Amino acid sequence: MTEILQFPEGFLWGGATAANQCEGAHNLDGRGLANVDVVPIGKEREAIITGQKKMFSFEEGYFYPAKEAIDMYHHYKEDIALFA
């Protein structure tokens, strides 16, 4: 027998993100770089995360996913409207 899961009346869904997944805008309004902004994808990622290699700015030849992320900085109104 299959049991059907039902949510109680008035149940509210929530959502969560991490800043590095959504922010972008590292160079606007005085935000500045966060350590996660300069962590690239690729073979040196672990060394940078663990501090074995220092990276203090964006270097050529790397892809930095948090650099723009989903650019919620510029699209937060539309992004929040999606929750509705």
Helices and strands as residue ranges (DSSP letters): H 19-22, G 35-38, H 45-49, H 72-81
